[in-house]
Amino acid sequence: QVQLVESGGGLVQPGGSLTLSCAASGRIFSIYHTGWYRQVPGDQRELVASITNSGLTNYQASVKGRFTISRDNAKDTVYLQMNNLKPEDTAVYYCRTTTYGGNTDWGQGTQVTVSS
């Protein structure tokens, strides 16, 4: 099992930036894929960005060019740098890992609010 702790959320004005962190512990060696998801009340959780163990990245169309996902293997942490934030980016952001065996684990989520 992998334990995940997200941090870095908060309140930011439109056009501002935030960096989210997802720190992993436990069976880290088994992680193949890490994704950042977001969810607003009443909607399904959606994938925002993901990164594989080999560094391949993928982004939702609405965040391409504004968000960057990266990893620091020395710190067992995946980051989501979010620039030019918009009110529609407001959501709870979750980190999820998938292992080579297909098991998934979720973090507790961190709130991002974009408002003037």
C-alpha positions in Angstrom: 0.0 0.0 0.0 1.1 3.6 -0.7 0.3 6.5 1.6 -0.1 9.9 0.0 -0.2 13.4 1.5 -1.2 16.4 -0.6 -0.3 19.9 0.3 -0.1 23.4 -1.2 -3.7 24.3 -1.8 -5.2 27.6 -0.9 -6.9 30.7 -2.0 -5.5 32.6 -5.0 -6.6 35.4 -7.3 -7.3 34.7 -11.0 -4.1 34.7 -12.9 -2.1 33.6 -9.9 -0.1 30.5 -9.3 0.0 27.6 -6.8 2.2 24.5 -6.5 0.7 21.3 -5.1 2.8 18.5 -3.6 2.0 14.8 -3.3 4.4 13.1 -0.9 4.4 9.3 -1.1 5.4 6.7 1.5 5.1 3.0 1.9 5.5 0.7 -1.2 7.0 3.5 -3.3 9.0 1.1 -5.5 5.7 -0.4 -6.8 4.3 2.9 -8.2 4.0 3.1 -12.0 1.8 6.1 -12.5 0.8 9.2 -10.5 -2.1 11.4 -11.4 -3.6 14.7 -10.1 -7.4 14.7 -10.2 -9.9 17.3 -9.2 -13.5 17.3 -8.1 -16.1 19.9 -7.6 -19.3 19.2 -5.7 -21.8 17.3 -7.8 -19.3 16.4 -10.5 -17.2 13.4 -11.1 -13.5 13.4 -10.3 -11.5 14.2 -13.4 -7.9 13.6 -14.4 -5.9 16.9 -14.7 -2.4 15.6 -15.3 -0.4 12.4 -14.9 3.2 11.2 -15.0 4.6 7.7 -15.3 7.6 6.2 -13.7 9.6 6.9 -16.8 8.6 10.5 -17.0 5.9 10.5 -19.6 3.3 13.1 -19.0 -0.3 13.7 -20.0 -2.6 16.7 -19.5 -6.2 17.5 -19.7 -6.8 19.9 -22.6 -8.1 22.7 -20.4 -4.8 22.9 -18.4 -2.2 22.4 -21.2 0.2 25.2 -21.2 -0.8 26.4 -17.7 -0.1 23.3 -15.5 3.1 21.3 -15.2 3.4 17.9 -13.5 6.9 16.8 -12.3 8.5 14.4 -9.9 11.4 14.5 -7.5 12.4 10.8 -7.0 14.8 11.8 -4.2 11.9 13.2 -2.2 9.3 10.7 -3.4 7.1 13.6 -4.3 5.1 14.6 -7.4 4.3 18.3 -8.0 1.6 20.1 -9.9 2.7 23.6 -10.8 -0.4 25.6 -11.7 0.0 29.0 -13.4 -2.6 31.5 -14.8 -5.3 30.0 -12.6 -8.9 30.6 -13.5 -12.0 30.4 -11.4 -13.0 27.2 -13.1 -9.9 25.6 -11.7 -11.5 25.8 -8.3 -11.9 22.2 -6.9 -10.5 19.7 -4.4 -7.3 18.3 -5.9 -6.4 14.7 -5.2 -3.3 12.7 -5.9 -3.6 9.1 -7.0 -1.0 6.4 -7.5 -1.2 3.2 -9.5 1.1 0.3 -9.0 2.5 -2.1 -11.5 0.1 -4.6 -10.0 -2.9 -2.3 -10.7 -3.6 -1.2 -7.2 -4.6 2.4 -6.6 -4.3 4.7 -3.6 -5.7 8.2 -3.1 -4.6 11.1 -0.9 -7.0 13.1 1.3 -7.2 16.0 -1.1 -6.3 19.7 -0.9 -8.7 22.6 -1.7 -7.8 25.1 -4.4 -10.0 28.2 -4.6 -9.5 30.8 -7.4 -11.4 33.9 -6.6 -11.0 37.7 -6.5 
